[in-house]
Amino acid sequence: MKLHAISVSQYRSISSAKRIRLGRSTVLIGPNNEGKSNILRGLVLAMTILTRDRQRFMFGRRYRTINSARGYNWEKDYPINLQKKYPNGETEIILEFTLEDKEYDEFYQEVNSRITGNLPIKIGIGKNGVTVSYHKKGKGSASLSKKSPQIADFVSSRIEFEHIPAVRTAQSAQDIVSDLVNRELLGIEDHPDYQNALKKIEELQKPILETLSVSIYQTLKKFLPQVKKVKIELPQAERMQAFRRGTEVLVDDGTMTPLQYKGDGVQSLAALGIIRHASDRTSGGKKFVIAIEEPESHLHPNAIHELKEVIDKLSEKHQIIITSHNPLFVDRRAISNNIIVNDRKAKPAKNVEEIRTILGVRASDNLRNAEMVLVVEGEDDIISLKAIIQGYSEYLSKAIENGSLAFDSLNGGTNLSYKISLLRDAICLYHVFVDDDRCGRESYKKAKDSGLLEDGQINLAKAYGRNESEIEDLFAVDIYKASIENKYHINLSIPKFRGKKKWSERLKDVFDAHGKPWDDSIEKDIKYMVAKQVSLNPKEATNVQDKLIIESLINALETRLREKEKAQQDVSVDG
């Protein structure tokens, strides 16, 4: 089971946000004060009522409390401009769940009714209380609404809900952790040893409570002669709950310190870490729906990256819904998983450019329509690799032609971290192909350590039999030999060019052996000449022993682009 869609109407600034589809990971983005936080809080309100407050109301009829529902105040949360016109107006939130095949049979067994398609539940909240009902027109809908308690039990037995607010004070983080620990400890309360221990505690407490009862009775009898007896009791349920309260989390990072004294980043990661632990332990296929407001708020950049990794890991098994202003949290693979909330309306993003506009992010013209950017070291690398890729892959050739696969250069390997941080902020997927030399390896390590690059996002120009190599080491000498020899009047057949050094160092040795000048401008010119010759003969350009390197790069690009296409198709089909 998963939460498929949510509709919110007449809640704070939201007049009507209809059927917002929710994927495994959904990001609500948009300008401030346009409603994205209110949509998320509407979700929090509804899921809390459904999964935690069931005991406080009777379905199909209202329950009354001071604030109607935990976290809801009609005077503040029902649209102020409508309160005079509709004094009994209600906030309505519809949660729509999808079931797995086996769950339709389970639904029949538990609710004694059959359904097809999705399972919609409407929650109405007003001054007079809360109503929860099955929300679907047609045959059998009335009888199903009468079974709303069983339906809610069916949903809540399969889904856990957790909310991490934007303002993550020490107490709020501690509350989240305590709540999760509390739920985990519930699992041992039926254990015989635990029950026996509680009985022993009850026996030890009993004489003390009886003595206190007598003492209070003796005092009251003097002033209230009609009092016949006083009895102090500690119900077993309260006793059990007391053992789950007051949890304190201590973190040892050199000094053992309570979590409440750690920074926001540590508190957020701790809360998500315990959620992940709890979700891994859930039995019977129970899933988590986790709502996170502005996960980036108050966090150091490194902590944001760590938090993103934890969120991504959680979304593999569970549902994550977040609000964010940070491009890092945008779903680059399935664009429509990003919900744009603007002018108090919500809709799935259609393309990356739409997301960039709403976040105020700018991308260069050549990257505007790109689904993937291949980052290389120099402009000459773009010339050679573009030709080779087009020569070997029809799929990637079409991607290059329509702009979905673009190229960008570093103009030096040391700029890698800076370049891909710009691409990430411009909401681009990227793949890296750099030289397998000291500079390339160090740049890769720096980017990886900074959380900017994963192993699956890079290929190195690792030539066969060399400790260090450049992209030119992958190319057959005969492709470019004549053009260089004719222009510079050198001989590339001498032993100096057949050594173990990387290509540019061997070429320098050849120039030195011929008494020729050598500098950066000459190296740049020759690299351009090599790239042009490769572009003229792309299928014959690569050394036989090095073809696997090029094939591996092409396979990585194809796989990642196809995965992105599939992710988007899955979202479309799911809708």
Buried (B, 14 or more C-beta within 10 A) or exposed (E): BBBBBBBBBBBBBBBEBEEBBBBBBBBBBBBEEBBBBBBBBBBBBBBBBBBBBBEBBBBBEBBEEEEBBEBBEBEEBBBEEEBEEEEEBBBBBBBBBBBEEEBBEBBEEBBEBEBEEEBBBBBBBBBBBBBBBBBBEEEEBEEBBBBBBBBBBBBBBBBBBBBBBBEBEBEBBBEBBBBBBBBBBEEEBEEEEBBEEBEEEEEEEEEEBEEEBBEBBEEBBEEEEEEEEBEBEEEEEEEBBEBBEEBEBEBEEEEEBEBBEBBBBBBBBBBBBBBBEBBEEBEEEBBBBBBBBBBBBBBEBEBBBBBBEBBEEBBEEBBBBBBBBBBBBBBBBBBBBBBBBBEBBBBBBEEBBBBBBBBEBEBEEEBBBBBBBBBBBBBBBBBBBBBBBBBBBEEBBEBBEEEBBBBBBBEEBBBBBEBBBBBBBBBBBBBBBBBBBEBBBEBBEBBBEBBBBEEEBBBBBBBBEBEBBBBBBBBBBEBBBEBBEEEBEBEBEEEBBEEEBBBBEBBBBBBEBBEEEBEEEBBEBBBBBBBBBBBEBBEEBBBEEBEEBBEEBBEBBBEBBEEBBEBBEBBEEBE
